[in-house]
Amino acid sequence: MVPRLEAELLVLNPLRAVWLTLAAAFLLTLLLQLMPPRLLPGCALFQDLIRHGKTKHGGPPRPAICRAFDVPKRYFSHFYIMSVLWNGFLLWNLTQALFLGVPFPDWLHVLLRLLGAAQFRGGELALSAFLVLVFLWLHSVRRLLECFYVSVFSDAVIHIVQYCFGLVYYVLVGLTVLSQVPMDGRHGVVIHCNHRIPFGDWFEYVSSPNYLAELMIYISMAVTFGFHNLTWWLVVTYVFFNQALSAFLSHKFYRSKFVSYPKHRKAFLPFLF
């Protein structure tokens, strides 16, 4: 059993390849952004694809053709609607399978096999996948409620490619969780839409604690799966570089906008980056 498990850990299945590619792409993009401005790629489309919301204002001038593909940032709520519905559906199917013995639909079973679902693991990971899927669904519900009742969306925009990626992302995350199963809010008051320098708690250490918290959520899911689960750690790696890029661009925006912005505050990781 142990040699078969070790052999499986070394297999680069389609899901692992996707997450590894995404992690590498965002790592490369982050490294490019850390380079001196004169060495940054001058392609307007590239800059437009990596920036969203307020960070678009800190980038190079946007050609009119780029604005034609703008989508309101408030459409972020669509990501969580998709996640609540899709991952709720997956959670329902997994619950039925675990506790009532109802098999997955044939099309879902085939899809999971095509994506490289586990074949040799013991049944103990089924419960871990169930818990992670519950956490993911609850996380999506919370974020959806925040979009409706907490978040204040200005006229900020995202690229249509980013919008489509966000929709696909939560579908892919849910399938990644399910592939680990063996196959044998309150109302807020809007004061203004201007940016201010926040202080207190995590803001004393990083500019974007929400991105850091997002990373910690996915790390907690990885711990639930067990430290040896390579596939989910690739998901965490992607989330790390994705959130690091967003945090770095936000940090750069705040430092350019506010002369008095705290010098000791880091972008993403306290005391480090």
N, C-alpha and C positions, 0 to 999 in steps of 0.2 A: 504493500500500500504506500509506504513512504517513497520508494523510487518513482512510482507513478505520479504521486503528488509533486515531487520535485521536478519531474519532467513537465508537468502541466504548468508550473510556475514560470518555466522558461519559454513557453509558447507565446508568440506574438499573434494573438487572435485579432479579428477585425476590430473589436471594441478597444482593445489595448492600443492598437495601431492608431485609432482615431484620437484617443486621449493623449497619446504620446506626441502625435503630430500637432495637436492644438497647444499642448504645453510648450513644445519647441518653437512654434510660431510666435506665441506671446513672449517667450523668453527672448527670442531674436528681436522682436519689436521693442521690448523694454531696453535691451542693450543698445539699440539704435537711438532711443530717446535719451540715453545717458551720454551719448557722444556730444562733442561740441556742436553748437547749432550750425556752423558752416559745413559740417560733414553730414548733416541729416539729409535723408532723401528729399528731393524737391518736389516729388510727385504730389499734386494736390489731392488726388484720389486716395493715396495711401494715408495722408494725414487726416482726411475726412473719415476714413474707415476706422481709425483707431481712437478718434475723439467723439465724445457725445456730450450733450447738455452744455454746461458752462465752459468746458474745456475747448469747445470749438472756437470760442472767442479768443482764446490764447494762442491759436494756431495761425498759420499763414492765411492770407486773403483767400476766400472761397469763390471759385468761378461760379457763374450762374448755372452751369450744367450740374454742379454738385447740389445746389439748392433745389433742383428739380426732383431730387430723390430724398428730400427731407420728410421725416415722419415725426409728429409731435412726441416729445419724451413722455407725455402722460400715457402714451400707449404701453408703457411698462406694465400697466395693469393687465394687459393681454397675456403677458408671459405667465403671470400667476393664475389667471383664469385657465389657461392651457394646462398648467401644472396641476391645479386642483382637480380638473376634470380627468386628465389623462392618468396622472399618478393615483388619483382616487380609484379609477377603473382598474389599474394594475393592483392596487392594494386590495380591492374587492376580490379579484381573481385569486390572489395569493392567499387571502383569508379563507376563501372557499376551498382551495387546494389543501391548505394545512390542517384545517379543523373539520372539514366535511368530506374530504377526499374527492372533491370535484376537480377533474383535470382542466388544464388551461385550454382555451379554444385552440383548434388546430392551427390557425393562422399565426397565433401568438407563439405557439410551441415551435413552429417552423422558423419564425423570425428570430427567436432566441437562439436556436441552433445555428442559424446563419451568422449571427453576431458573435458566436463563440462561447455559448453558455457552458458552464462547468459540467464535466461528465464524471470526474473521478473523486469528487469531494464527498465527505460524509454528510449525513443529514443535519448535523448540528448547525450548519450555516443557514439553513432555511429559516430558523427562528431569528437569526441575526439579520437576514435580509428583510424579514417582516418588520423588525423594530426600526431598521434604517428607513424603510419605505413609510412607516408611520411618521417618523421624525421629518422626513422630506415633505410629506403631505401637510403636516401641521405647520412646518416652516412656510410652505407656500400659502396656506390659509392666512397665516399671520401677515405675510408680506402683502397679500391682496387686501386685507383689511387696512393696512397702513396706507396703501395707495388710495383707498376710498376715503379714509377718515383722518389721516395724519399728514401725508405728504402734501406739500404745496408746489404744484407744477406751474412754472412760468411759461414763457413762449419758447423754451429750449427745445431742441430737436435732436433726433438721431437719424442715422442713415438707414435706408430701407434694408440694406444688407444686414446691419446690426439688428434690426427688428426681426427679420426672418431667422437670423442665427439664434436670437433669444427664444423664439418659439420652438425651434428644433432642439435647443439645448435641454429644456426640461423634459422633452420626450426621450432624448437620449440618456439623460441621467436616470430616469425611471427604469428604462430598459437595462441599463448597466446594473442597477440594484437587483432587478429580477433575474438577471443572468447569473447571479451568484448562487441561485437556488439550484441544487443538483437536478439534472434532467432524468437519471434513471427514474383692544382699542377704544378708545373713546373719541368723541367729536372734539376737534381742535378749533381754535379761532385764528384766522389768518390776519396777521398784523401787517406784513409787507412781504414783498418778493425780493428785497435787496439782500445781498450777501453781507454777512457780518463775521467777525472773528469769534468763534466759539471758545469758551473756557470751561475748565472743570473736568473732573473724572478723566476718561481716556484722552480727551482733547488736549490735555496737558502734555501728552507724549507723542500723539500722532495726529495728522491733519484729518484723516478719514477713518475713525474707529469703526464705522459701519463696514468698511471693506475688511478690516482685521477681524471683526466679529464673524463675517461671512466665512472667512478662512477657518476660524475656530469651529464653526458649525460642521464644516465638512471633515475636519480632523476628528471631531467627536464621532462622526459617522464611521470614519476609518477605524477608530478604536473599537467601536461596536462590532465591526466585522472581524477584528483581530489584526494584529500588527503584520501578519504574513500575507494579507490580501493585496497582491500586487496591482490588480486591476483598479481597485478603489484608490490606492495610493497614487496611481496615475491621474485619476480624477482630481485628487487633492493637489497634485503638482500643477495641473492645468489651472485650477481655481487660484492657486498661489500666484502664478505669473499673470493671470487675467486681472485679479484684484490688485496686484502690485502695480501693473501698468495704469489702471484707473486711478489708484491712489497717488501715484507719482505725478500724473497729469493734473489732478486736482490740487496737489501740493504746489506744483509749479504755478498754477493759476492764482492761488491765494497769495503766494509770495510776490507775484507780479502786481497784484491788485492792491495789497496792503503794505505800505512801507514799514509799518510797525509790527509786522507779523513776527511772532516769536521765533528767534533764531535757533533755539534748542529743539524745537518741535520737528519730528521726523515725518516722513510721508506715510509709511505703512507699518514698519516694525519699530517698536520703541527702542531708542538708543542706537539703532543699527542702520535703518534705511527709511 
